[in-house]
Structures are given as C-alpha cells and as structure tokens.
Amino acid sequence: MPILDTGLLFNRELKRTASLRITVMNRGRQQASAGIQVYTIAPEQDSIGPERLTGYAGHQGGGYGKLVMRRLAIVELQPVGYASGTFTVQHDVREWSVFGVSITAGGLAAGEVFASMAELDERGEMIAQHNLQVMTALMDEMMHAYIANHTGHTVTVIQTATNTRVATIPFPPGSSPRQLDFTPNGREVFVTCQGDKTVKIINTMTHAITGELTLPQGAVPLAVAISRNSGKAYVTTMVEDYIVVIDTETRSFVKLVPLPPGSDPSAIAITPDGQFLYCCLINRGSIAVLDTGTHSLVSMIKLPPGSKPSAIAFTPDGTSAYVTDVHFERIYAIRMESGSVSATIKLDEGNDPQKLVITPDGALAYVASRGGDEIVVINLSRNEILTRIELPAGSNTSDIAITADGLKVYVTILTFGYVAVIEVASQLPIAILPTGSFPSGVAISPILLD
C-alpha cells in the first residue's frame, strides 16, 4: 500500500496560503481507495489551542512540537474512465505556519493512484502546485486480522504479512465475543459480546480493551458494521429486534431503530457510498434498508417466499448486493437500482451458506459453507460457481474476510479452533493458524491513516 506525501511545507508570509485543494485520481483499470489527511506541527504548549485540535486523528510528541494529523476523507476510486475515479477536497490552512498532505492508497490499483495538491490564496487563486511523491512504507506489516473466540473469551491478533500471532486479548469470563469490525482509520475494533450483552472497544495500537457499551436490557448483540463515512457503528440485536446506532467518537448510543417483531436480524452491511445499511431479516425472508443519514427504515426488499437470508455483501461499485439463503441453499444477486433479484446461484444440498465476501475488484465472491466443509468461489461476471476449496470434514465454518489488497481470504473454523488462509491467486489454503476456542468472527484492518 503506497503512501504519497508532500513532506512538510512552510507557509509563506507574502502570498500566504489560505487553503489546500487536494485531488486524487485512479489511473488504473481496477478499483482503488485513498485515505486523505493533512498535518501540521503544533508547539508543545499547544499554542494553536485545544479547539483547533478538535477532530484531529492524533499527534505524536517530539522535542520541538507535535505532529498533528487530521483525517479529511476515505474514498473509493473507480477505474480510469469513470467520473468517480477522481476526488477533490479543500482544507483551510491560513493559520498554519507549516503543513503537509499524505495519501494512503489501497486496493488492486493502489500503485496507479496519482495525487496533487494546490496552494490557494484568499481569493482562491493558485500560488503553487505539488505532485505528491511515493514514500517507501511497509504497510502490510501494519495490517492485522482480529479473530473473536466465542467460547475462549479472547480475541486473537494475527499479522497478515507473516501470518504470525502478535497478541491474544483476554476478555472477561463469560463475555463470549462474537463478531467485530474496524473503525475507518483502523485505530479501534468494536466487538459484540453476547455473554454479557455488551459492545467492547479494542485499541489496535495497544491491543487492549479501552471501552464498553452495555445494551438495553433483554437485547443480545450479534452483527456489527461501521460506516467509513459517518463515524457510526450499527449493531443488530437478538431477542429484542432492533438496530443500535452508536457514535464511535463519543462512544454513546444515538438511536435504537425498531425492526418487525420476530424478524431475527442476522447480518448487516453498509453500501460503498455509506448512504444505506442493509439488514438481513432471517425470519422474515427480506432485507430491511436503513437510511444512514436519518437512521430510519426506508424500504423492505422481499426475497422468494420461505427464504432465510443469512449474510449480505456489496460489489465495490455499489451496483449489486449478494445475499446467502440458508433455507434454499442458494445465493441471490440483487440489483441495487431496482431492489429486485437479478440472478440466483444454486448451491449443493446441505451447503448451509454462512458469510460471504467480495474481492476488491468485484470479480469473485467467497462463500463460507458450513454444511459443505468448503469455500465456494463465485464468478460474479457470470453469476456461477467457479471452484470449491475443500476444508477438513466437520470444519463448521462461520465467518470470512479478505485483505485490502485482495490477495488473501481468512476463514474461521469453529470446530478446530483455527483460521484457514486462502490464497486468491491459487485458490488454495496456504496457512492454518490456531486461534482459540470456537472462533466465530474475523475482521481485517482497513487503511491505517494515523
């Protein structure tokens, strides 16, 4: 994952820079992502004032001041030729004496991301133009997979570059961690705990629990998804059917969104543009659609009668959603524009499809088959099975995740207490990693900005 950076620039007194206009462009044929941040140096006494640090990602101490970084955006860049392949943002720096811009690129076309920064004066006229240079960085060493061990009451941390265990995080006895997701900057992981009915927060720099939210009485948390745009976490609950909206910055509840009684929400996913959340209602045979701006239900997508949707994932361009059905043992392709089923992929009898994940280029889907002891690989351009990756008999697969570069897939194996690592290029298992008792959930670091 390349990092593009201007380096630290001094703000001149004459022709002083008032704002920066930052543009990122994907020049590749595959999708890319970009995390954009600006930074400055603040004196040790924080002379720029506490109020100016509000919203900043963090600062690193030094003998002459602090490096203060602010996250501006995390964006998905479509391939060359698409309008959404370019993104521009502007930021005020008129009171800064020094400034810099850093871009972290990800995805299959990460090496094709180009970035520029223009210095503008008070009238909006350009003073100077800079092309950001690629810096050497071992980003893969910072990428980790977090695995929730449900009956072991721990979370295992694995470095994806070397597939080595770097930490085991103990949870309180009986907490039973189930599923987890990262905040957009990769700094924190939110974990649903069914035993003590809480959502716990892990600091990924220290690998320690730093926060906890207790759900309303009677609610049992299950799935969790965090928006890359709004800083909100969404948690589904069993027994009491609703979606809990959490502010990840203040660590407080925002709203409880009620669902139809007895719907048993099983899985959630947020659209790539962050505008909607889709929730599988396994006992209603439908998908509830929530507007993430108003936190209200706006529509209900009906699946064929008798369906039991267990998981959902979106193609990177946001045009389609793929839903697993544990009753009829098939996968539905849903056209987002119309909300209708556009294709049905039949699986073998007894397959019992659980979670699924889609590669960053939108070419393949990997489906964890609990009943079939295999990973089913779907060719999404043809909506047909490409191949099957066999797992040991009785594996009892549960969750699945893919690295940001799309090279490796991680699958939790409940029965044997390990994670299987699948190489996308060869479609073969390349590692078996012991974790803990009953690994039920896995999540992998997004772009790390700070």
C-alpha positions as CSV (number, residue, x, y, z in Angstrom):
1,M,0.0,0.0,0.0
2,P,1.9,3.1,-1.2
3,I,1.9,6.4,0.7
4,L,2.0,9.6,-1.3
5,D,3.3,12.7,0.6
6,T,4.2,16.3,0.1
7,G,6.6,16.5,3.0
8,L,6.4,19.4,5.4
9,L,6.0,22.8,3.6
10,F,6.4,26.3,5.1
11,N,3.5,28.8,4.7
12,R,5.0,32.0,3.3
13,E,4.1,35.4,4.8
14,L,3.8,37.0,1.4
15,K,1.3,35.3,-0.9
16,R,0.2,33.3,2.2
17,T,-1.6,30.1,1.5
18,A,-5.2,30.2,2.8
19,S,-6.3,26.7,1.7
20,L,-5.2,23.5,0.1
21,R,-7.0,21.8,-2.8
22,I,-6.2,18.1,-2.8
23,T,-7.0,15.9,-5.8
24,V,-6.6,12.1,-6.0
25,M,-7.1,10.1,-9.2
26,N,-7.1,6.4,-10.1
27,R,-5.3,5.8,-13.4
28,G,-5.6,2.1,-13.2
29,R,-8.0,-0.5,-14.6
30,Q,-9.1,-1.8,-11.2
31,Q,-10.7,-0.1,-8.2
32,A,-8.6,1.7,-5.6
33,S,-9.1,3.5,-2.3
34,A,-7.5,6.5,-0.8
35,G,-7.2,7.9,2.7
36,I,-6.5,11.6,2.7
37,Q,-5.0,13.5,5.6
38,V,-3.3,16.8,6.3
39,Y,-0.8,17.6,9.0
40,T,1.0,20.4,10.8
41,I,3.4,21.0,13.7
42,A,2.0,22.3,16.9
43,P,4.2,23.6,19.7
44,E,4.5,21.5,22.9
45,Q,2.3,24.1,24.7
46,D,-0.5,23.5,22.1
47,S,-0.4,27.2,21.2
48,I,-2.8,26.6,18.3
49,G,-5.4,26.0,21.1
50,P,-7.4,22.9,22.2
51,E,-10.3,23.9,20.0
52,R,-8.1,23.6,16.9
53,L,-7.3,20.0,17.8
54,T,-10.9,19.0,17.7
55,G,-11.5,16.3,15.2
56,Y,-7.8,15.5,14.7
57,A,-6.7,12.0,14.4
58,G,-3.9,12.2,16.9
59,H,-0.5,13.8,17.5
60,Q,3.0,12.4,18.1
61,G,5.3,14.1,20.6
62,G,8.7,15.5,19.7
63,G,11.2,17.7,21.3
64,Y,10.2,20.8,19.3
65,G,6.5,20.3,18.9
66,K,3.8,17.8,18.0
67,L,2.9,16.4,14.6
68,V,-0.9,16.9,14.4
69,M,-2.8,15.0,11.8
70,R,-6.3,15.4,10.5
71,R,-8.2,12.9,8.5
72,L,-10.2,14.5,5.7
73,A,-11.7,11.6,3.8
74,I,-11.6,7.9,2.9
75,V,-12.8,7.4,-0.7
76,E,-13.3,4.6,-3.2
77,L,-11.9,5.4,-6.6
78,Q,-13.4,3.7,-9.6
79,P,-11.2,2.7,-12.5
80,V,-9.9,5.1,-15.1
81,G,-12.7,6.5,-17.3
82,Y,-15.3,6.8,-14.6
83,A,-16.2,10.2,-13.1
84,S,-15.9,8.7,-9.6
85,G,-12.3,7.8,-10.3
86,T,-11.3,11.3,-9.2
87,F,-11.9,13.0,-5.9
88,T,-11.1,16.6,-4.7
89,V,-11.3,18.1,-1.3
90,Q,-10.3,21.5,0.1
91,H,-9.0,22.4,3.5
92,D,-8.3,25.7,5.3
93,V,-4.7,26.2,6.5
94,R,-4.4,30.0,6.6
95,E,-3.4,30.0,10.3
96,W,-0.8,27.2,9.9
97,S,2.8,28.1,9.6
98,V,3.7,24.6,8.2
99,F,1.6,22.0,6.6
100,G,1.7,18.8,4.6
101,V,-0.6,16.3,2.8
102,S,-0.4,12.5,3.0
103,I,-2.4,10.0,0.9
104,T,-2.6,6.3,1.8
105,A,-3.6,4.3,-1.3
106,G,-5.2,0.8,-1.2
107,G,-6.9,-1.7,-3.5
108,L,-5.8,-3.5,-6.6
109,A,-4.9,-0.3,-8.4
110,A,-3.1,1.3,-5.4
111,G,0.0,1.7,-7.4
112,E,-1.9,3.7,-10.1
113,V,-3.2,6.4,-7.7
114,F,-2.0,9.9,-8.5
115,A,-2.3,12.8,-6.1
116,S,-1.7,16.5,-6.4
117,M,-2.1,19.5,-4.0
118,A,-2.6,23.1,-5.0
119,E,-1.9,26.0,-2.6
120,L,-4.6,28.7,-2.9
121,D,-4.6,32.3,-1.6
122,E,-7.5,34.2,0.0
123,R,-9.1,34.8,-3.4
124,G,-8.9,31.2,-4.4
125,E,-6.1,31.8,-6.9
126,M,-3.4,29.2,-7.2
127,I,0.0,30.0,-5.6
128,A,1.8,26.7,-6.1
129,Q,1.1,23.1,-7.4
130,H,2.7,20.0,-5.9
131,N,2.6,16.4,-7.1
132,L,2.8,14.0,-4.1
133,Q,5.7,11.7,-4.2
134,V,5.5,8.0,-3.3
135,M,7.2,7.2,0.1
136,T,8.6,3.8,1.0
137,A,6.4,2.1,3.6
138,L,5.9,-1.4,4.8
139,M,2.1,-1.0,5.2
140,D,1.4,-4.7,5.1
141,E,3.3,-5.1,8.4
142,M,0.7,-2.9,10.0
143,M,-2.2,-5.0,8.7
144,H,-3.8,-7.4,11.2
145,A,-6.6,-9.9,11.3
146,Y,-8.7,-9.9,14.5
147,I,-10.5,-13.1,15.4
148,A,-13.2,-13.3,18.1
149,N,-13.0,-16.6,20.0
150,H,-16.6,-17.1,21.2
151,T,-16.1,-19.7,24.0
152,G,-12.5,-18.9,24.7
153,H,-13.4,-15.3,25.6
154,T,-10.4,-13.9,23.8
155,V,-9.6,-12.1,20.6
156,T,-6.5,-13.3,18.6
157,V,-4.5,-10.8,16.6
158,I,-2.6,-12.1,13.5
159,Q,-0.2,-10.1,11.3
160,T,-1.4,-10.7,7.7
161,A,2.0,-10.2,6.1
162,T,3.6,-13.1,8.0
163,N,0.6,-14.9,9.3
164,T,2.0,-14.8,12.8
165,R,0.2,-14.3,16.1
166,V,1.1,-10.9,17.6
167,A,-1.4,-10.8,20.6
168,T,-4.1,-12.6,22.4
169,I,-6.5,-10.1,24.1
170,P,-8.3,-11.6,27.2
171,F,-12.0,-10.7,27.6
172,P,-13.9,-11.0,30.9
173,P,-15.0,-14.6,31.6
174,G,-18.4,-15.3,30.1
175,S,-18.4,-12.3,27.8
176,S,-18.4,-14.5,24.6
177,P,-17.2,-12.2,21.8
178,R,-19.0,-13.0,18.6
179,Q,-18.4,-10.5,15.7
180,L,-16.2,-7.4,15.1
181,D,-15.4,-4.5,12.8
182,F,-12.8,-1.8,12.5
183,T,-13.2,2.0,12.6
184,P,-12.2,3.5,9.2
185,N,-8.8,4.6,10.4
186,G,-8.0,1.2,11.9
187,R,-7.4,2.6,15.3
188,E,-10.2,0.7,17.1
189,V,-12.2,-2.6,16.8
190,F,-15.8,-2.8,18.0
191,V,-16.7,-6.3,19.3
192,T,-20.2,-7.7,20.1
193,C,-20.2,-9.8,23.2
194,Q,-23.3,-12.0,23.6
195,G,-22.4,-13.3,27.1
196,D,-22.5,-10.0,28.9
197,K,-24.6,-8.2,26.3
198,T,-22.0,-5.5,25.6
199,V,-20.1,-4.0,22.8
200,K,-16.4,-3.7,23.7
201,I,-13.8,-1.5,22.1
202,I,-10.2,-2.5,21.4
203,N,-7.4,-0.1,20.8
204,T,-5.4,-1.6,17.9
205,M,-2.1,0.1,18.9
206,T,-2.1,-1.4,22.4
207,H,-4.2,-4.5,21.7
208,A,-6.2,-3.7,24.9
209,I,-9.9,-3.1,25.7
210,T,-10.4,0.6,26.2
211,G,-14.2,1.0,26.3
212,E,-17.5,-0.8,26.7
213,L,-21.2,-0.1,26.0
214,T,-23.9,-2.1,27.7
215,L,-27.0,-2.8,25.6
216,P,-30.5,-2.2,26.8
217,Q,-32.0,-5.0,29.0
218,G,-33.0,-8.1,27.0
219,A,-31.1,-7.3,23.9
220,V,-28.3,-9.7,22.7
221,P,-25.8,-8.1,20.2
222,L,-24.9,-10.1,17.1
223,A,-23.6,-8.4,14.0
224,V,-21.7,-5.1,13.8
225,A,-20.8,-2.8,10.9
226,I,-19.1,0.6,11.0
227,S,-19.6,3.2,8.3
228,R,-16.5,4.5,6.6
229,N,-18.2,7.9,6.1
230,S,-20.2,8.9,9.2
231,G,-18.3,7.5,12.2
232,K,-21.3,5.4,13.2
233,A,-21.4,1.8,14.3
234,Y,-24.5,-0.3,13.7
235,V,-25.3,-3.4,15.8
236,T,-28.1,-5.9,15.4
237,T,-29.8,-7.5,18.4
238,M,-31.4,-10.8,19.0
239,V,-34.5,-11.3,21.3
240,E,-35.2,-7.6,21.1
241,D,-35.4,-6.9,17.4
242,Y,-33.7,-3.6,16.6
243,I,-30.6,-2.0,15.2
244,V,-28.5,0.0,17.7
245,V,-26.7,3.1,16.3
246,I,-23.5,4.1,18.1
247,D,-21.4,7.2,17.7
248,T,-17.8,5.8,17.6
249,E,-16.2,9.2,18.6
250,T,-18.3,9.8,21.8
251,R,-18.9,6.1,22.4
252,S,-22.6,6.7,23.0
253,F,-25.9,5.4,21.7
254,V,-27.5,7.6,19.0
255,K,-30.7,5.7,18.3
256,L,-32.5,2.3,18.5
257,V,-34.2,1.5,15.2
258,P,-37.0,-1.0,15.7
259,L,-37.4,-3.9,13.3
260,P,-40.5,-6.1,12.8
261,P,-41.1,-8.3,15.8
262,G,-39.6,-11.8,15.5
263,S,-37.5,-10.8,12.4
264,D,-34.2,-12.1,13.9
265,P,-31.7,-9.8,12.2
266,S,-28.8,-12.0,11.2
267,A,-26.3,-9.8,9.3
268,I,-25.8,-6.2,8.1
269,A,-23.7,-4.4,5.5
270,I,-23.2,-0.8,4.5
271,T,-23.3,0.3,0.9
272,P,-20.0,1.5,-0.5
273,D,-21.2,5.1,-0.6
274,G,-22.2,4.9,3.0
275,Q,-25.8,6.1,2.4
276,F,-27.7,2.9,3.3
277,L,-27.4,-0.1,5.6
278,Y,-28.9,-3.4,4.5
279,C,-30.1,-5.8,7.3
280,C,-30.9,-9.5,6.7
281,L,-34.1,-10.5,8.5
282,I,-33.8,-14.2,8.6
283,N,-37.3,-15.0,9.9
284,R,-39.0,-12.5,7.5
285,G,-37.4,-13.6,4.3
286,S,-36.5,-10.0,3.5
287,I,-33.8,-7.2,3.6
288,A,-34.5,-4.1,5.6
289,V,-33.0,-0.9,4.2
290,L,-32.0,1.8,6.6
291,D,-31.0,5.4,5.6
292,T,-27.8,6.2,7.5
293,G,-28.5,9.9,7.3
294,T,-31.9,9.8,9.1
295,H,-31.4,6.4,10.8
296,S,-34.8,5.4,9.6
297,L,-36.1,2.4,7.6
298,V,-36.9,3.4,4.1
299,S,-37.8,0.1,2.3
300,M,-38.0,-3.6,2.5
301,I,-36.7,-6.0,-0.2
302,K,-38.7,-9.1,-0.4
303,L,-36.9,-12.4,-1.3
304,P,-38.7,-15.5,-2.6
305,P,-41.2,-16.9,0.0
306,G,-39.5,-19.2,2.5
307,S,-36.0,-17.6,2.1
308,K,-33.8,-17.2,5.2
309,P,-31.1,-14.6,4.3
310,S,-28.0,-15.1,6.5
311,A,-25.4,-12.7,5.0
312,I,-25.0,-9.9,2.5
313,A,-22.1,-8.2,0.7
314,F,-21.9,-5.4,-1.9
315,T,-19.9,-5.2,-5.1
316,P,-17.3,-2.4,-4.8
317,D,-19.2,-0.2,-7.4
318,G,-22.4,-0.5,-5.4
319,T,-24.5,-1.8,-8.3
320,S,-25.3,-5.2,-6.8
321,A,-25.7,-7.0,-3.5
322,Y,-25.2,-10.7,-2.9
323,V,-27.3,-12.5,-0.3
324,T,-26.9,-16.0,1.1
325,D,-30.1,-18.1,1.8
326,V,-29.6,-20.9,4.3
327,H,-33.1,-22.4,3.7
328,F,-33.0,-22.9,-0.1
329,E,-29.2,-23.0,-0.1
330,R,-28.6,-20.5,-2.8
331,I,-27.2,-17.0,-3.4
332,Y,-29.3,-14.1,-4.7
333,A,-27.8,-11.3,-6.8
334,I,-29.9,-8.1,-6.1
335,R,-29.8,-5.2,-8.5
336,M,-29.4,-2.1,-6.2
337,E,-31.2,0.3,-8.6
338,S,-34.4,-1.7,-8.6
339,G,-34.1,-3.8,-5.4
340,S,-35.0,-6.9,-7.4
341,V,-33.4,-10.3,-7.7
342,S,-31.4,-10.4,-10.9
343,A,-29.8,-13.8,-10.6
344,T,-30.0,-16.9,-8.4
345,I,-26.9,-19.2,-7.8
346,K,-27.8,-22.7,-6.6
347,L,-25.5,-24.4,-4.2
348,D,-25.3,-28.1,-3.3
349,E,-27.8,-29.6,-0.9
350,G,-26.7,-29.3,2.7
351,N,-24.3,-26.5,1.9
352,D,-25.6,-24.2,4.6
353,P,-24.0,-20.9,3.3
354,Q,-22.9,-18.5,6.0
355,K,-20.9,-15.3,5.5
356,L,-19.6,-14.2,2.1
357,V,-17.0,-11.6,1.0
358,I,-16.4,-10.0,-2.4
359,T,-12.9,-9.2,-3.7
360,P,-11.9,-5.5,-4.1
361,D,-12.1,-5.8,-7.9
362,G,-15.6,-7.1,-7.7
363,A,-14.7,-10.3,-9.7
364,L,-15.2,-13.0,-7.2
365,A,-17.3,-13.8,-4.1
366,Y,-16.1,-16.3,-1.4
367,V,-18.8,-18.1,0.5
368,A,-18.2,-19.9,3.8
369,S,-20.1,-23.2,3.5
370,R,-20.8,-24.6,7.0
371,G,-22.5,-27.7,5.8
372,G,-20.3,-28.4,2.9
373,D,-17.0,-28.0,4.7
374,E,-15.7,-25.8,1.8
375,I,-15.4,-22.3,0.5
376,V,-17.5,-21.8,-2.7
377,V,-16.0,-19.3,-5.1
378,I,-18.4,-17.4,-7.3
379,N,-17.6,-15.8,-10.7
380,L,-19.7,-12.6,-10.4
381,S,-19.5,-11.6,-14.1
382,R,-21.3,-14.9,-14.9
383,N,-23.0,-15.5,-11.6
384,E,-21.9,-19.1,-11.5
385,I,-19.7,-21.3,-9.3
386,L,-16.0,-21.0,-10.4
387,T,-14.5,-23.6,-8.0
388,R,-14.7,-25.1,-4.5
389,I,-11.9,-25.0,-1.9
390,E,-12.1,-28.1,0.4
391,L,-11.7,-27.8,4.1
392,P,-11.4,-30.7,6.7
393,A,-14.5,-32.6,7.4
394,G,-16.5,-31.1,10.2
395,S,-14.8,-27.7,10.0
396,N,-18.0,-25.8,10.7
397,T,-17.0,-22.5,9.0
398,S,-18.5,-19.3,10.4
399,D,-17.0,-16.0,9.1
400,I,-14.8,-14.8,6.3
401,A,-12.8,-11.7,5.5
402,I,-10.4,-10.5,2.8
403,T,-7.3,-8.4,2.9
404,A,-7.4,-4.9,1.5
405,D,-5.2,-5.9,-1.4
406,G,-7.5,-8.8,-2.3
407,L,-4.7,-11.4,-2.1
408,K,-5.7,-13.5,0.9
409,V,-9.0,-14.7,2.4
410,Y,-9.3,-15.6,6.1
411,V,-12.0,-18.2,7.2
412,T,-12.8,-19.1,10.8
413,I,-13.1,-22.8,11.5
414,L,-15.3,-23.2,14.6
415,T,-14.8,-26.9,15.3
416,F,-11.0,-27.0,15.3
417,G,-10.3,-23.5,16.7
418,Y,-8.2,-22.1,13.8
419,V,-8.3,-19.8,10.9
420,A,-7.6,-21.0,7.4
421,V,-5.8,-18.6,5.0
422,I,-6.8,-18.9,1.3
423,E,-4.5,-17.5,-1.4
424,V,-6.7,-15.9,-4.1
425,A,-4.2,-16.4,-6.9
426,S,-4.1,-20.2,-6.5
427,Q,-7.4,-20.8,-4.7
428,L,-5.6,-23.0,-2.2
429,P,-5.2,-22.9,1.6
430,I,-1.7,-21.6,2.4
431,A,-1.8,-21.5,6.2
432,I,-3.7,-22.9,9.2
433,L,-3.5,-20.6,12.2
434,P,-4.6,-21.7,15.7
435,T,-6.6,-19.0,17.4
436,G,-8.8,-20.1,20.3
437,S,-11.9,-21.9,21.2
438,F,-14.8,-21.5,18.8
439,P,-13.5,-18.6,16.5
440,S,-16.8,-17.1,15.3
441,G,-15.8,-13.8,13.8
442,V,-12.9,-12.2,11.8
443,A,-12.2,-8.7,10.6
444,I,-9.1,-7.4,8.8
445,S,-7.5,-3.9,9.1
446,P,-8.6,-1.2,6.6
447,I,-6.3,1.6,5.5
448,L,-4.4,2.9,8.5
449,L,-4.3,6.6,8.5
450,D,-2.7,7.6,11.8
